[in-house]
Amino acid sequence: MKTTAALIAAACSLLAAPVFAGPPACDARTTTGNWAFRCEGELPAPTLTPTRSLGTCVASRTGFFNCTGSVNLGGMVVPQAVQGQAHNNADCTGTIRYEQQIGGQPAPPLDINYVILDDGDTIWGLPINSGGVLSCTLRRVSDGKGRGHGE
């Protein structure tokens, strides 16, 4: 009887361990790889204008993001390029300040707060200085070593 109770207690502690281990820690390498991004919302251009952007990014092992894509500002589609240094926190939140060009012209910097999800394969971002209402989602498409998502 004591042996059975000891085995049950040991099994329960093994099953409960992952629950008490806490969430995985993030660092700069968590977001390394190739990404697809999509942002949606409204930006002041000069009045609130429906805005969508779509593109790709490459993120280095140090958390530097280099992104290119297109932005649709109320029906006018122009090229967009952004690059910036991400700062991933151990709790899988972070910040990035993108320097950007829209239509080949310098545009104001874009500061984003974000959360890293799905073991580093998804990022939800909220631009905090856009003057509008915008949210962004990034999904990793490969880890930068030739392996696709989920491999």
GUFI-177394 format. One record per atom (N, C-alpha, C): x negated, y, z negated; chain. Coordinates in pm, whole numbers, plus 32768, in hexadecimal, padded with zeros to 4 digits. Atoms other than C-alpha are relative to their C-alpha. Layout:
N
+------+------+------+---+
!    X !    Y !    Z ! c !
+------+------+------+---+
!    X !    Y !    Z ! A !
...
+------+------+------+---+
REM end
This chain:
151
+------+------+------+---+
!    X !    Y !    Z ! c !
+------+------+------+---+
! 7FAE ! 7F89 ! 8000 ! A !
! 8000 ! 8000 ! 8000 ! A !
! 7FA9 ! 807E ! 8000 ! A !
! 8059 ! 7F8C ! 8004 ! A !
! 7EE4 ! 80F0 ! 7FA9 ! A !
! 7FBD ! 8013 ! 8088 ! A !
! 8041 ! 7FF7 ! 7F7E ! A !
! 7E3D ! 809E ! 80F5 ! A !
! 805E ! 803E ! 8067 ! A !
! 7F9E ! 7FC9 ! 7FA2 ! A !
! 7F7C ! 80EA ! 81B8 ! A !
! 8012 ! 8095 ! 7FE7 ! A !
! 7FEF ! 7F72 ! 8021 ! A !
! 7FAA ! 8236 ! 8101 ! A !
! 7F86 ! 8050 ! 802C ! A !
! 807B ! 7FBB ! 7FD7 ! A !
! 7E3E ! 8292 ! 8143 ! A !
! 7FFB ! 800E ! 8098 ! A !
! 7FFF ! 7FFA ! 7F6D ! A !
! 7E63 ! 8240 ! 82B7 ! A !
! 8065 ! 8068 ! 8031 ! A !
! 7F9A ! 7F9E ! 7FD9 ! A !
! 7FA2 ! 830D ! 82D0 ! A !
! 7FCD ! 808D ! 7FE4 ! A !
! 8036 ! 7F7C ! 8022 ! A !
! 7EFC ! 8434 ! 821F ! A !
! 7F94 ! 802A ! 8062 ! A !
! 806C ! 7FE1 ! 7FA1 ! A !
! 7DCD ! 841F ! 8306 ! A !
! 803B ! 8022 ! 8089 ! A !
! 7FC2 ! 7FE5 ! 7F7F ! A !
! 7EA9 ! 840F ! 843D ! A !
! 8044 ! 8088 ! 8001 ! A !
! 7FBD ! 7F7E ! 8008 ! A !
! 7F77 ! 8539 ! 83C9 ! A !
! 7F9C ! 8073 ! 8003 ! A !
! 8063 ! 7F94 ! 8001 ! A !
! 7E3F ! 8608 ! 8388 ! A !
! 7FC3 ! 8012 ! 808B ! A !
! 8034 ! 7FF5 ! 7F78 ! A !
! 7DBD ! 85B9 ! 84E7 ! A !
! 8064 ! 8044 ! 805C ! A !
! 7F99 ! 7FC2 ! 7FAD ! A !
! 7F08 ! 861C ! 8583 ! A !
! 8012 ! 8092 ! 7FDD ! A !
! 7FEB ! 7F76 ! 802B ! A !
! 7F20 ! 875C ! 84B8 ! A !
! 7F88 ! 8059 ! 801B ! A !
! 8079 ! 7FB0 ! 7FEF ! A !
! 7DB9 ! 87CB ! 84F6 ! A !
! 800A ! 8066 ! 806F ! A !
! 7FF9 ! 7F9C ! 7F96 ! A !
! 7DFC ! 8871 ! 8647 ! A !
! 805C ! 8075 ! 7FDD ! A !
! 7FA4 ! 7F96 ! 8026 ! A !
! 7F1C ! 8937 ! 85B0 ! A !
! 7FB8 ! 8067 ! 7FA9 ! A !
! 8044 ! 7FA6 ! 805C ! A !
! 7E3B ! 89CA ! 84A4 ! A !
! 7F7D ! 8036 ! 8038 ! A !
! 807F ! 7FD5 ! 7FC7 ! A !
! 7D0D ! 89F9 ! 8586 ! A !
! 8006 ! 808F ! 8035 ! A !
! 7FF2 ! 7F78 ! 7FCE ! A !
! 7D99 ! 8B41 ! 860A ! A !
! 7FF1 ! 8004 ! 8097 ! A !
! 800A ! 7FF3 ! 7F6F ! A !
! 7D9D ! 8BC4 ! 876D ! A !
! 7F6E ! 7FFE ! 802D ! A !
! 808A ! 8000 ! 7FCE ! A !
! 7C6A ! 8B9C ! 884A ! A !
! 7FC9 ! 808D ! 8005 ! A !
! 8042 ! 7F7D ! 7FFB ! A !
! 7B71 ! 8CB8 ! 883B ! A !
! 7FDD ! 8023 ! 8090 ! A !
! 8023 ! 7FD0 ! 7F7B ! A !
! 7B32 ! 8D8A ! 8971 ! A !
! 7F7F ! 8051 ! 7FF7 ! A !
! 8074 ! 7FAA ! 7FF2 ! A !
! 79F4 ! 8E35 ! 89E6 ! A !
! 7FF7 ! 802D ! 8091 ! A !
! 800C ! 7FCA ! 7F78 ! A !
! 7975 ! 8EDA ! 8B25 ! A !
! 8009 ! 7F92 ! 806A ! A !
! 7FFF ! 806D ! 7F9F ! A !
! 794D ! 8D88 ! 8BD2 ! A !
! 808B ! 7FC3 ! 8015 ! A !
! 7F7A ! 803A ! 7FF6 ! A !
! 7ABB ! 8D2C ! 8B96 ! A !
! 8044 ! 8025 ! 8083 ! A !
! 7FBB ! 7FD0 ! 7F87 ! A !
! 7B28 ! 8DF6 ! 8CC6 ! A !
! 7FAA ! 7FF9 ! 807E ! A !
! 8056 ! 800F ! 7F8B ! A !
! 7A0D ! 8D98 ! 8DB5 ! A !
! 804C ! 7FBB ! 8071 ! A !
! 7FC7 ! 8045 ! 7F8E ! A !
! 7A81 ! 8D3F ! 8F12 ! A !
! 8043 ! 805C ! 8063 ! A !
! 7FB6 ! 7FB9 ! 7F98 ! A !
! 7B5E ! 8DA5 ! 9033 ! A !
! 8093 ! 8006 ! 7FD9 ! A !
! 7F79 ! 7FE4 ! 8030 ! A !
! 7CB3 ! 8E3B ! 8FF0 ! A !
! 8057 ! 8039 ! 806E ! A !
! 7F9B ! 7FBA ! 7FB0 ! A !
! 7DF2 ! 8EA3 ! 90A2 ! A !
! 804C ! 8059 ! 7F9E ! A !
! 7FB7 ! 7FA6 ! 805A ! A !
! 7EA7 ! 8FD1 ! 9010 ! A !
! 807B ! 8038 ! 8044 ! A !
! 7F86 ! 7FBE ! 7FD5 ! A !
! 7FFE ! 9070 ! 902A ! A !
! 8029 ! 8061 ! 7F92 ! A !
! 7FCE ! 7F9A ! 805C ! A !
! 8072 ! 91B3 ! 8F87 ! A !
! 8085 ! 8034 ! 8035 ! A !
! 7F7C ! 7FCF ! 7FD8 ! A !
! 81D8 ! 9233 ! 8F8A ! A !
! 802E ! 806A ! 7F9E ! A !
! 7FC7 ! 7F98 ! 8055 ! A !
! 8287 ! 9366 ! 8F07 ! A !
! 8017 ! 8080 ! 804B ! A !
! 7FF0 ! 7F7A ! 7FC6 ! A !
! 829D ! 94DB ! 8F44 ! A !
! 7F8C ! 8057 ! 7FD4 ! A !
! 806A ! 7FA2 ! 801E ! A !
! 818C ! 95E1 ! 8F58 ! A !
! 802A ! 808C ! 802C ! A !
! 7FE1 ! 7F77 ! 7FD6 ! A !
! 81A3 ! 975E ! 8F6B ! A !
! 7FAD ! 8024 ! 807B ! A !
! 804A ! 7FE5 ! 7F84 ! A !
! 8147 ! 97AA ! 90D4 ! A !
! 804A ! 8063 ! 805A ! A !
! 800A ! 7FBB ! 8080 ! A !
! 81A9 ! 98CA ! 908D ! A !
! 8075 ! 7FE4 ! 7FA2 ! A !
! 7F93 ! 802A ! 8058 ! A !
! 82FE ! 9853 ! 900A ! A !
! 7FF9 ! 7F69 ! 7FF3 ! A !
! 8004 ! 8091 ! 8012 ! A !
! 833D ! 96F2 ! 8F8B ! A !
! 8024 ! 7FBA ! 8083 ! A !
! 7FF5 ! 8043 ! 7F7E ! A !
! 830F ! 9617 ! 90BF ! A !
! 7FEE ! 7F6A ! 7FEB ! A !
! 8014 ! 8091 ! 8009 ! A !
! 8343 ! 949E ! 90DC ! A !
! 7F75 ! 7FDC ! 8035 ! A !
! 808A ! 8022 ! 7FDE ! A !
! 81E7 ! 9404 ! 90E8 ! A !
! 7FEB ! 7F6B ! 7FF2 ! A !
! 802A ! 808C ! 8006 ! A !
! 8163 ! 92A9 ! 9135 ! A !
! 7F71 ! 7FFA ! 8034 ! A !
! 8086 ! 8016 ! 7FCA ! A !
! 7FFD ! 9239 ! 9160 ! A !
! 7FE3 ! 7F6B ! 7FFF ! A !
! 801F ! 808D ! 7FEC ! A !
! 7F6C ! 90EF ! 91CF ! A !
! 7F71 ! 7FF6 ! 8032 ! A !
! 8089 ! 800E ! 7FD2 ! A !
! 7E07 ! 9079 ! 91F7 ! A !
! 7FB6 ! 7F92 ! 7FB7 ! A !
! 8056 ! 8064 ! 803E ! A !
! 7CE3 ! 8FAD ! 917B ! A !
! 7F8F ! 8044 ! 7FB4 ! A !
! 8071 ! 7FD0 ! 8051 ! A !
! 7BCA ! 8FD7 ! 907F ! A !
! 7F99 ! 7F91 ! 7FF3 ! A !
! 806B ! 805A ! 8028 ! A !
! 7A7D ! 8F38 ! 9035 ! A !
! 7FCE ! 8033 ! 7F7A ! A !
! 802E ! 7FDB ! 8085 ! A !
! 7A1A ! 8F38 ! 8EC5 ! A !
! 7F7F ! 7FB5 ! 7FE0 ! A !
! 8082 ! 803B ! 8020 ! A !
! 78B2 ! 8EFC ! 8E5A ! A !
! 8002 ! 7FC0 ! 7F75 ! A !
! 800E ! 803D ! 8085 ! A !
! 783B ! 8E37 ! 8D2A ! A !
! 7FF8 ! 8068 ! 7F91 ! A !
! 8009 ! 7F96 ! 8064 ! A !
! 780A ! 8F84 ! 8C7B ! A !
! 8083 ! 804F ! 7FF5 ! A !
! 7F7F ! 7FBE ! 8008 ! A !
! 7975 ! 8FF0 ! 8CB6 ! A !
! 800F ! 8078 ! 805B ! A !
! 7FF1 ! 7F92 ! 7FA2 ! A !
! 793E ! 90E4 ! 8DD5 ! A !
! 805E ! 7FD5 ! 8070 ! A !
! 7F9C ! 801E ! 7F9A ! A !
! 7A6C ! 90E8 ! 8EC0 ! A !
! 7FED ! 805B ! 8078 ! A !
! 8007 ! 7FB7 ! 7F83 ! A !
! 7A53 ! 9153 ! 902E ! A !
! 8078 ! 7FD2 ! 8052 ! A !
! 7F81 ! 8026 ! 7FC3 ! A !
! 7BA9 ! 915A ! 90D9 ! A !
! 801E ! 8053 ! 807C ! A !
! 7FD1 ! 7FBB ! 7F89 ! A !
! 7C37 ! 91B2 ! 922D ! A !
! 808D ! 7FD0 ! 801E ! A !
! 7F78 ! 8026 ! 7FDC ! A !
! 7D9A ! 91B4 ! 92AB ! A !
! 8047 ! 8072 ! 8044 ! A !
! 7FAB ! 7F99 ! 7FC6 ! A !
! 7EBA ! 928A ! 9320 ! A !
! 8065 ! 802C ! 7F97 ! A !
! 7F99 ! 7FCB ! 8059 ! A !
! 7FA9 ! 936B ! 9264 ! A !
! 806E ! 803B ! 8057 ! A !
! 7F8C ! 7FCA ! 7FBB ! A !
! 8107 ! 93BE ! 92DB ! A !
! 803C ! 806A ! 7FA4 ! A !
! 7FC9 ! 7F8E ! 804C ! A !
! 8170 ! 9517 ! 925D ! A !
! 807D ! 8031 ! 8049 ! A !
! 7F83 ! 7FD4 ! 7FC3 ! A !
! 82DD ! 9543 ! 92B7 ! A !
! 8009 ! 7FE5 ! 8094 ! A !
! 7FF9 ! 8023 ! 7F74 ! A !
! 82B2 ! 949A ! 9408 ! A !
! 7F83 ! 8020 ! 804F ! A !
! 807E ! 7FE1 ! 7FBE ! A !
! 815C ! 9527 ! 9461 ! A !
! 7F95 ! 7FA0 ! 7FCB ! A !
! 8062 ! 8064 ! 8029 ! A !
! 8058 ! 940E ! 945A ! A !
! 7F74 ! 8033 ! 8021 ! A !
! 8089 ! 7FD1 ! 7FEF ! A !
! 7EED ! 9472 ! 9425 ! A !
! 7FA0 ! 7FA0 ! 7FB9 ! A !
! 8062 ! 8057 ! 8042 ! A !
! 7DAD ! 93B7 ! 93C9 ! A !
! 7FDE ! 8035 ! 7F74 ! A !
! 8025 ! 7FDF ! 808A ! A !
! 7D47 ! 93AF ! 925B ! A !
! 7F83 ! 7FB0 ! 7FDC ! A !
! 8077 ! 8043 ! 8033 ! A !
! 7BF5 ! 935C ! 91C0 ! A !
! 7FEB ! 802E ! 7F70 ! A !
! 801A ! 7FDF ! 808C ! A !
! 7BB2 ! 934B ! 904A ! A !
! 7F8D ! 7FAA ! 7FCE ! A !
! 8069 ! 804E ! 8041 ! A !
! 7A89 ! 92DF ! 8F7B ! A !
! 7FEB ! 8035 ! 7F74 ! A !
! 8014 ! 7FD6 ! 8089 ! A !
! 7A41 ! 92E0 ! 8E0A ! A !
! 7FD1 ! 7F8F ! 7FA7 ! A !
! 8034 ! 805E ! 8063 ! A !
! 79AD ! 9239 ! 8CD9 ! A !
! 806D ! 7FDE ! 7F9C ! A !
! 7F9D ! 802F ! 8061 ! A !
! 7AA1 ! 9169 ! 8C0F ! A !
! 7FBC ! 7FE6 ! 7F79 ! A !
! 802E ! 801C ! 8088 ! A !
! 7A7C ! 9142 ! 8A98 ! A !
! 8062 ! 7F9E ! 7FC2 ! A !
! 7FAA ! 8069 ! 8036 ! A !
! 7B12 ! 8FF5 ! 8A2A ! A !
! 7FE3 ! 7FEF ! 7F6B ! A !
! 800D ! 8015 ! 8090 ! A !
! 7B51 ! 8FD2 ! 88B5 ! A !
! 8012 ! 7F6C ! 7FDF ! A !
! 7FF7 ! 808C ! 802A ! A !
! 7B3A ! 8E87 ! 87F8 ! A !
! 8092 ! 7FD2 ! 7FF6 ! A !
! 7F72 ! 8025 ! 800C ! A !
! 7CB7 ! 8E91 ! 87C5 ! A !
! 8047 ! 7FFD ! 8088 ! A !
! 7FCE ! 8007 ! 7F76 ! A !
! 7CE4 ! 8E8C ! 8943 ! A !
! 8055 ! 8078 ! 8028 ! A !
! 7FCE ! 7F80 ! 7FCF ! A !
! 7D4E ! 8FF6 ! 8960 ! A !
! 7F88 ! 8049 ! 8039 ! A !
! 8072 ! 7FB7 ! 7FCB ! A !
! 7C7D ! 90F8 ! 8A11 ! A !
! 8028 ! 8084 ! 8040 ! A !
! 7FED ! 7F81 ! 7FBB ! A !
! 7C53 ! 9240 ! 8AC7 ! A !
! 7FA1 ! 8005 ! 8078 ! A !
! 8056 ! 7FE6 ! 7F8D ! A !
! 7BC7 ! 92AB ! 8C16 ! A !
! 801C ! 808D ! 8031 ! A !
! 7FF2 ! 7F7D ! 7FC1 ! A !
! 7B8B ! 93FE ! 8CB6 ! A !
! 7FD2 ! 7FF0 ! 8091 ! A !
! 801E ! 800C ! 7F73 ! A !
! 7B9E ! 93EC ! 8E2F ! A !
! 7FE7 ! 8089 ! 803C ! A !
! 8012 ! 7F8F ! 7FA5 ! A !
! 7B05 ! 94F2 ! 8F11 ! A !
! 8044 ! 7FD4 ! 8080 ! A !
! 7FB3 ! 802E ! 7F8D ! A !
! 7BDF ! 94F2 ! 9044 ! A !
! 7FFC ! 8061 ! 8076 ! A !
! 7FEB ! 7FB4 ! 7F85 ! A !
! 7C0A ! 9565 ! 91A8 ! A !
! 8084 ! 7FD0 ! 803C ! A !
! 7F83 ! 801F ! 7FBC ! A !
! 7D5B ! 9576 ! 9253 ! A !
! 7FFC ! 8045 ! 8086 ! A !
! 8008 ! 7FC8 ! 7F7A ! A !
! 7D64 ! 95A7 ! 93C9 ! A !
! 7F75 ! 8034 ! 8021 ! A !
! 8089 ! 7FD6 ! 7FE7 ! A !
! 7BE9 ! 95CB ! 93C4 ! A !
! 7FD5 ! 807C ! 7FB3 ! A !
! 801D ! 7F86 ! 804C ! A !
! 7BFB ! 96F8 ! 92DB ! A !
! 7FF9 ! 7FE0 ! 7F6A ! A !
! 8005 ! 8015 ! 8090 ! A !
! 7B96 ! 9707 ! 916C ! A !
! 8087 ! 801F ! 7FC0 ! A !
! 7F84 ! 7FEC ! 804C ! A !
! 7CBE ! 96E8 ! 907F ! A !
! 7FDC ! 7FFD ! 7F6C ! A !
! 801F ! 8000 ! 8090 ! A !
! 7CD4 ! 9717 ! 8F06 ! A !
! 7FE4 ! 7F73 ! 7FCC ! A !
! 801C ! 8083 ! 803B ! A !
! 7C48 ! 95FC ! 8E30 ! A !
! 8081 ! 7FC0 ! 7FCC ! A !
! 7F8D ! 804B ! 802F ! A !
! 7D3B ! 94EF ! 8DC5 ! A !
! 7FD5 ! 7FAE ! 7F87 ! A !
! 801D ! 8047 ! 807C ! A !
! 7D2B ! 9478 ! 8C5B ! A !
! 806E ! 7F9A ! 7FE6 ! A !
! 7F9F ! 806C ! 8011 ! A !
! 7DD3 ! 9329 ! 8C16 ! A !
! 7FE2 ! 7FB3 ! 7F7F ! A !
! 8005 ! 805F ! 806F ! A !
! 7E19 ! 9265 ! 8AD8 ! A !
! 8037 ! 7F7C ! 8035 ! A !
! 7FD2 ! 807F ! 7FCA ! A !
! 7E44 ! 90F0 ! 8B18 ! A !
! 7FF9 ! 7F90 ! 7F9A ! A !
! 7FFF ! 807B ! 804D ! A !
! 7E82 ! 8F97 ! 8A8A ! A !
! 7FD7 ! 7F8F ! 805E ! A !
! 8030 ! 8073 ! 7FB3 ! A !
! 7DD1 ! 8E5C ! 8B06 ! A !
! 804F ! 7F86 ! 7FD1 ! A !
! 7FAB ! 8074 ! 801E ! A !
! 7EB1 ! 8D27 ! 8B1A ! A !
! 7FD0 ! 7F85 ! 804C ! A !
! 8013 ! 807C ! 7FB3 ! A !
! 7EAE ! 8BBE ! 8B98 ! A !
! 7F6D ! 7FD7 ! 8009 ! A !
! 808F ! 8026 ! 8004 ! A !
! 7D48 ! 8B6F ! 8B2C ! A !
! 7FAB ! 8054 ! 805E ! A !
! 804E ! 7FA5 ! 7FAE ! A !
! 7CCA ! 8C9D ! 8BED ! A !
! 802B ! 8007 ! 8090 ! A !
! 7FD6 ! 8001 ! 7F74 ! A !
! 7D8A ! 8C5F ! 8D31 ! A !
! 8067 ! 806B ! 8024 ! A !
! 7F9D ! 7F97 ! 7FE7 ! A !
! 7E89 ! 8D7C ! 8D0C ! A !
! 7FDE ! 8078 ! 7FAA ! A !
! 800F ! 7F83 ! 804B ! A !
! 7E6B ! 8EE8 ! 8CA3 ! A !
! 807D ! 8053 ! 8017 ! A !
! 7F92 ! 7F9F ! 7FF8 ! A !
! 7F91 ! 8FCE ! 8C55 ! A !
! 7FC7 ! 8086 ! 7FD9 ! A !
! 803A ! 7F7D ! 801A ! A !
! 7F2D ! 913C ! 8C69 ! A !
! 8068 ! 806D ! 7FFE ! A !
! 7FA9 ! 7F8C ! 800D ! A !
! 7FD1 ! 9282 ! 8C07 ! A !
! 7FAB ! 807E ! 800F ! A !
! 8048 ! 7F81 ! 7FF3 ! A !
! 7F3B ! 93C0 ! 8C98 ! A !
! 8037 ! 8065 ! 7F9C ! A !
! 7FD3 ! 7FA5 ! 806A ! A !
! 7F43 ! 94C4 ! 8B83 ! A !
! 7FF1 ! 8093 ! 8023 ! A !
! 8010 ! 7F73 ! 7FDD ! A !
! 7EEB ! 9604 ! 8C3E ! A !
! 8033 ! 801E ! 808C ! A !
! 7FD3 ! 7FEF ! 7F76 ! A !
! 7FA4 ! 95E1 ! 8D88 ! A !
! 8066 ! 8070 ! 800D ! A !
! 7F98 ! 7F9B ! 7FF8 ! A !
! 80B3 ! 96DE ! 8D2F ! A !
! 8083 ! 7FC7 ! 8032 ! A !
! 7F87 ! 8041 ! 7FD2 ! A !
! 81B5 ! 95E3 ! 8DA2 ! A !
! 801B ! 7F83 ! 7FB0 ! A !
! 7FDF ! 8081 ! 803E ! A !
! 823B ! 948B ! 8D50 ! A !
! 7FCC ! 7F95 ! 805F ! A !
! 8042 ! 805F ! 7FA8 ! A !
! 815C ! 937D ! 8DDE ! A !
! 7FD2 ! 7F88 ! 7FAD ! A !
! 8038 ! 8077 ! 8041 ! A !
! 8103 ! 9217 ! 8D80 ! A !
! 7FBB ! 7FAC ! 806B ! A !
! 8051 ! 804D ! 7FA2 ! A !
! 8004 ! 912E ! 8E1E ! A !
! 7FEE ! 7F71 ! 7FCE ! A !
! 801E ! 808B ! 801F ! A !
! 7FCE ! 8FB6 ! 8E2B ! A !
! 7F8E ! 7FD4 ! 805A ! A !
! 806F ! 803C ! 7FB6 ! A !
! 7E89 ! 8F10 ! 8E93 ! A !
! 8003 ! 7F6A ! 7FE7 ! A !
! 8009 ! 8091 ! 800C ! A !
! 7E6C ! 8D9C ! 8ED9 ! A !
! 7F7E ! 7FD3 ! 803F ! A !
! 807F ! 8032 ! 7FCC ! A !
! 7D20 ! 8CEB ! 8F00 ! A !
! 801D ! 7F9A ! 806F ! A !
! 7FF0 ! 805D ! 7F91 ! A !
! 7D0A ! 8C38 ! 9051 ! A !
! 7F8A ! 7FA0 ! 800B ! A !
! 8071 ! 805C ! 800C ! A !
! 7BB0 ! 8BA2 ! 9019 ! A !
! 7FA2 ! 8036 ! 7F96 ! A !
! 805A ! 7FD8 ! 806C ! A !
! 7AA0 ! 8BA9 ! 8F13 ! A !
! 7F7F ! 803F ! 8033 ! A !
! 8078 ! 7FC3 ! 7FC7 ! A !
! 799D ! 8C3D ! 9001 ! A !
! 7F93 ! 7F9C ! 8020 ! A !
! 8062 ! 8069 ! 7FE2 ! A !
! 78E8 ! 8AF0 ! 9023 ! A !
! 8035 ! 7FA1 ! 806A ! A !
! 7FC8 ! 8053 ! 7F96 ! A !
! 79B8 ! 8A6E ! 9142 ! A !
! 8070 ! 7FA6 ! 7FD4 ! A !
! 7F94 ! 8054 ! 8032 ! A !
! 7AB9 ! 89C5 ! 9062 ! A !
! 807E ! 8054 ! 7FF5 ! A !
! 7F81 ! 7FBA ! 8005 ! A !
! 7C22 ! 8A2B ! 9086 ! A !
! 8041 ! 7FF7 ! 7F78 ! A !
! 7FB3 ! 7FFF ! 807C ! A !
! 7D1A ! 8A70 ! 8F71 ! A !
! 8030 ! 7F73 ! 7FE0 ! A !
! 7FCF ! 8081 ! 802D ! A !
! 7D69 ! 893A ! 8EA7 ! A !
! 7FA5 ! 7F8A ! 801D ! A !
! 805C ! 806F ! 7FE3 ! A !
! 7C3E ! 886D ! 8F19 ! A !
! 7F9F ! 7FEC ! 7F90 ! A !
+------+------+------+---+
REM end
